[in-house]
Amino acid sequence: MAVKTYTWISLWFLLTAPIIAWDISYCFMRPRSMEGGDLHWFWEPYGLYQKIDYVYGVPSFEKGDGFPNAQSLLNIVETVMNLVYLYTAHITAWPPAPLVGFTAAALTLAKTILYWAQEYYCNFCAIGHNSLEDLLKYYVLSSSPWIIFPALIVVRLGKDLIADLNLAYQVSATRKSR
């Protein structure tokens, strides 16, 4: 049986891989990637973002906050899983590929919700200094896709996995009753 794939899921995993790699490299290369660093030219847009979200900025770096690099490490795991999904779903047609994609999307969703929850529970310690307009424009709008698309992927692939498990159960039950 062929692996069922969805163009929009595959495109999300494919198109986000270089974006995530860029983000990972920014975090791992701090302070050189930060404004004032010798490599900042490569991460120029982060000059603004490090002022919007202090997790990416100087305050977090100066206090030795490990969260940015910890979440970047998880980004590596998720991105590798996204690429494994693409390879196993489209190239090798490995039946468990949807489970890999489901798990990768669930990890991204959970990590992004954790990122937002951390802000809520620390009384908006890294973003509370922003105007509402800047917060919506540069924080909420830029990170919302990392909740919306993974959630939609979890739902879509989750439904497929449930259908496959139900079919396997029915086949098994039919064989046992013979």
GICOR-V987811 format. One line per field, one symbol per residue. phi: phi as a letter, one per 40 degrees, with the letter a starting at -180 (. if undefined). A space follows every 50 residues. Layout:
phi=???
This chain:
phi=.cccbbdccccdccccdccccccdcdccccccccdgccbddcbdccdccc ccbcdcbcdccccgccddccccccccdcccccccddcccbbcfcdcdccc cdccccccccccccdccdcccbffcbbccccdcccccbbcccbddcbccd cccdcccccccccccccccccccccccc
